[in-house]
């Protein structure tokens, strides 16, 4: 797998905490506006530029992308983002409570993505991919890193451990309590050579960002009669972590209604398909179990895993979809149905209780988290996971590095 150092943009250490922000896709426009309120340095002004325009504006209008480009230029002109003095690779450590993970931030070749050396496990939605493709074109930059993973390498571990013993470039605790620490790598060639011996990478989080980066590379290549292959648009920004260090939280489900069934009739249907226990824990303790919140009570749903099934059908989210959500609740396509919503595990099961008790949903399902091994097995098999199967935490902050071309 190919990586290389890049001479990108980054904030000064004293401003890094204010520039850094959550990824564009974990918040809506209203939440982005609230987070950026009173902070003109936040990169949200670039990656969610609609927050600086009237509230009723179409977030995919030309004015929004023009605002992104204008804000990005202003960040550079005002010194909020400054050019590195030379091509650099960074190490990026995230600490969340007792959990810690350290990754390598560099640029990765779009051909490795196109040729499936960087493997995917999710489909992208056209509207979201179009949005990130356009903003990448407008900025001529990857403003946010993709979150990648790889199977552990002792060689890379040794290089990382040698670097993090030195003084960091950035070290701050974000408002959500997660600590972000970044080091500049003195010997980038050692990392480049070590990753050349890593056969595959995997997209953990950021399928739309990686797909749009590869698409921009293809489109610019086609438009450039003098294309040589050395252009920066052939590379995209990512931070890659060893698989053993990742923390995956569940991605839970809530359904708006019971598809015309009474609570009693719905429970009868559930009991025909699962082993059901009452007064269960709000979170399942093992795979092949789901906790269901209905009528003010938690139920445990269990089943015997099918022998010899493929890696996708073995997933708990697949079993729930095929045995209950589709045939009983009428959720035939969870990618497009407006009756099902997905709640990241970082919000806890309290959010599921809140939605059902408030009447915003009729029933909620608390899932056991998918493992990184399951993700890799599915990607290795060339298969696609059901939508909203994994929630990685902690998440990368955007704004600490920007790759331009």
NORMO-V956279 format. One record per run of one state. SS is the DSSP state (h for helix, s for strand, l for the rest). FROM is the first residue (numbers start at 0). LEN is the number of residues. If there is no record, write none. Layout:
ss->SS from->FROM len->LEN
ss->SS from->FROM len->LEN
//
This chain:
ss->l from->0 len->2
ss->s from->2 len->2
ss->l from->4 len->1
ss->s from->5 len->1
ss->l from->6 len->2
ss->s from->8 len->2
ss->l from->10 len->2
ss->h from->12 len->7
ss->l from->19 len->1
ss->s from->20 len->1
ss->l from->21 len->2
ss->h from->23 len->3
ss->l from->26 len->2
ss->h from->28 len->8
ss->l from->36 len->7
ss->h from->43 len->4
ss->l from->47 len->1
ss->h from->48 len->4
ss->l from->52 len->9
ss->h from->61 len->16
ss->l from->77 len->4
ss->s from->81 len->2
ss->l from->83 len->4
ss->s from->87 len->1
ss->l from->88 len->1
ss->s from->89 len->7
ss->l from->96 len->2
ss->s from->98 len->11
ss->h from->109 len->5
ss->l from->114 len->3
ss->s from->117 len->2
ss->l from->119 len->6
ss->h from->125 len->14
ss->l from->139 len->1
ss->s from->140 len->2
ss->l from->142 len->3
ss->s from->145 len->5
ss->l from->150 len->3
ss->h from->153 len->10
ss->l from->163 len->6
ss->s from->169 len->4
ss->l from->173 len->5
ss->s from->178 len->6
ss->l from->184 len->3
ss->h from->187 len->8
ss->l from->195 len->5
ss->s from->200 len->5
ss->l from->205 len->1
ss->h from->206 len->17
ss->l from->223 len->8
ss->h from->231 len->3
ss->s from->234 len->8
ss->h from->242 len->3
ss->l from->245 len->2
ss->s from->247 len->2
ss->l from->249 len->1
ss->s from->250 len->5
ss->l from->255 len->7
ss->h from->262 len->11
ss->l from->273 len->1
ss->s from->274 len->4
ss->l from->278 len->10
ss->s from->288 len->6
ss->l from->294 len->2
ss->s from->296 len->6
ss->l from->302 len->13
ss->h from->315 len->10
ss->l from->325 len->14
ss->s from->339 len->5
ss->h from->344 len->14
ss->l from->358 len->4
ss->s from->362 len->4
ss->l from->366 len->5
ss->h from->371 len->9
ss->l from->380 len->10
ss->s from->390 len->2
ss->l from->392 len->5
ss->s from->397 len->1
ss->l from->398 len->3
ss->s from->401 len->3
ss->l from->404 len->1
//
